[in-house]
């Protein structure tokens, strides 16, 4: 029984459309993260005395919790953005280990984003409760105020840089800027690197959607030769 190729065409077009627009998840992640941070507002630093912290959360616990919720939703789109980048790398001439590194970096970065969002959400949930020990509130607050060391972002950006520079799986400007941001995340300028990463994700998501093709060489997966019907 022969199945017409046209029978699969609608499903294939739907899949291609989904793959093409998947990079827009990077833009959604950036917008969601910016909205979450703006909702949280002027967040006290780690040196804020306990007394001032209790007053802050009594007045702003609702906005801190809402900001954490927005950051949690944004983390989902960060994971989808990473999958979109992985798909590009996987279909390029980049070594398989680079594509695998993109998946690992995506998982680590998305998990770190969820953990950070949970901290703010939890602070908003318990910040105004009278039965919470101020010392416990301060300890949880310090974790949210200090942030991480940037290793998650480094693991996310490094495969992008390698795939774009070595295999041209992505535009060169995107790869080189990813490399700069990856290194910047490991310096004391980590907060600045985070802000620039949001801009990078926004621009990259839009650019990769508008330009679905790449500068890469043809994929390493060879086409299956058609049988020769001549006798």
N, C-alpha and C positions, 0 to 999 in steps of 0.2 A: 504494500500500500504506500503510495507516494503522497506526502503532505506538502501542499503548496507553500512556498516561501512566504507568499503574501499573507498566509494565515498567522504567521508570527510577527508580521510587520507592526501592528499596533502596539504589541507588548514591547518590541524592540525600541520603537520610537519613544514610548513612555519611559523606558529605562534610560535611554540616551538623554532624555530631557532632564531626568532626575540627576544623573551624573553631571550634566553640564551646569545645573544650578546649585549643586551641593556646595561649591566653594562660597556661596553667599552666606553660608553658616558662619564664616569668619567675620563678616560684617555684622551679622546679628549678635554674635558673641561680643564684639567690641561695643556695640550700641548698648547691649544689655549690661555690660560691665560698667560702662560710663554712667548709665542710669542708676545702677545699684550704688555706686560710689557717691553720686550726687545726692541720692536719697539718704544715705548715711550721714552725709554732711561733714562738718568740721569735727573729725574724730580725735579725742584726746590722745596724747602720746603716752608712751610707757612709763614716763616719770611723773604722771599726774597723781597727786595724793589721793588716798582712799576717800576722804571727805568730799572732794570735788567730783570724784567718779560717781558716788552715790547720788549726788545732786544732778549730774549729767544724765544718768540713766533714768532717774525719776522723771525727767522732762523729755527725754529723747528716745526712750526704749522702743517706742512704736516705729519710729523712722529707721532705727538701727536694724530692727527685725525685718522690716520690709526691704531694706537695702540688701540684707543677707539673702532674702528669698529671691530677689532679682539676680543676684550674683550666682545663686544656685541654678537658676534657669539658664543663665548665660553659659555656665560650665557645660551644659548639655550640647550647646552649639559649638563650643570649643572642640568637643570630641568629634562632632560631625565634620568640622573643618579639618581636623587631623586626618579623618578617613578620606576626605576629598584629596588632600595632599598625598596620602599614601597611594591612592588609586593612580594618580599621575606618575608617581615615582615607579610603581609596580609595572606600568606599561611602557617604561622608558628603558634605556640601555644601562641604567644604574644597576649596580650589583644588588643581588637579593638581600644582602645584609643591610643595605641602606633602607630599603623598604621595610624590613623588619624593625630597624631602629626607629622609623617613623611611627610604627604602631606602638612600640614601647614608649616613645616620647609622648605620644598622644594620651596613652593610658595614664602615665605618671602626671602629666600636666592637668588632665581633666580631674583626676583624683585630688590633686593638690588644690584645685579651684573649688571643688565640692567641700573639702575640709575647711578651707578658709571661709566659704559662704556659711557653712554650718556654725562656725564660731560667732559670726555676726548675728545669725538668726537666733542662736541660743542666748547671746547677750541681750538681744531684744526681748526674748521671752522671759528671762529671769531678772532683768536689770532693775525692775521696779518692785519686786517682791520683798516684803518686809522680813521674811524668814530666811533670806539668803545672807550668809556671812559676808560682810564687806571684803574680807581677805580673799574669800573664794571668788568673788566678783572681780577683784583686782587681778588675781592670777589668770582668770579667763580673758580679761581685757588685755593683759600684757601680751598674751599669745596672738591676739588679733592685731595689736598695735605694732608689734615688731615685724611680723611677716616671716617669710622663709629666706633661704639662702640663694634662691634663684636656680637651683639645679633642675627643677622641673621644666622651666622655660628653656634652659640650655639644651636639655634632651629633646625638646620639641623642635627647636630651631636648627640644631646642628644637622640632622638629616636633610632638611630643606636646603641648607647651604651646600652640602656635599653633592646632593643630587642635581642642583641647579648649576653649580660651578663645574663639576667633573663630567656630568652626563647631559647637561642642558635639558634636564627634565622640566625645569621651570625657567622663567625669564631670569637673565643674569642679574638684573637690578634687584629682583626679589631675593635671589640667593645671597648676593653680597650684603644686602641690608640685613638679612637674617643672620649671617655670620657675625656682623658687628653687634647686633642685639644679643646674640648668644654669649659673646664675650663680655658685653656690658652687664649682663645679669649676674656675673660672678664677681663684680667689683662693688665697692661701696655705693655706687650709683644705681643700685638695684631698683629703687622706686622710680627713678627716671626711666630706666629700661622698661619697667612695667607699663608706664604711660606710653612710651614709644611703641611698645609691642601692640597695644590696643590700636594705635594709628596704623601700624603695619598690617594687622589682621583685617582692619576695615578696608584699606587700600588693596591688599592682596585678594580678599574675597571678591571685590568688585572687578578687579583687573582679570582674574582668572575666569570669571564668569563671562565677561565681555570678549575674552580671547581664549576660547576653549582649546585651541591648538597650542603646541609648544615648539620650541626651537630644537627639540631633541632629535637625535638620529632615529631612524626607524626602529621599532621595537625589536628586541632580541628574539621574540617569539615568531618563528618562521611560519609562513602560510603553508597549509597542507596542499601539495600539488594535486591538480585535478587529473583524474585518470585519462589516459590517451585512448580515445575511442577508435582511432584509425587502425585498420587492419593491414 
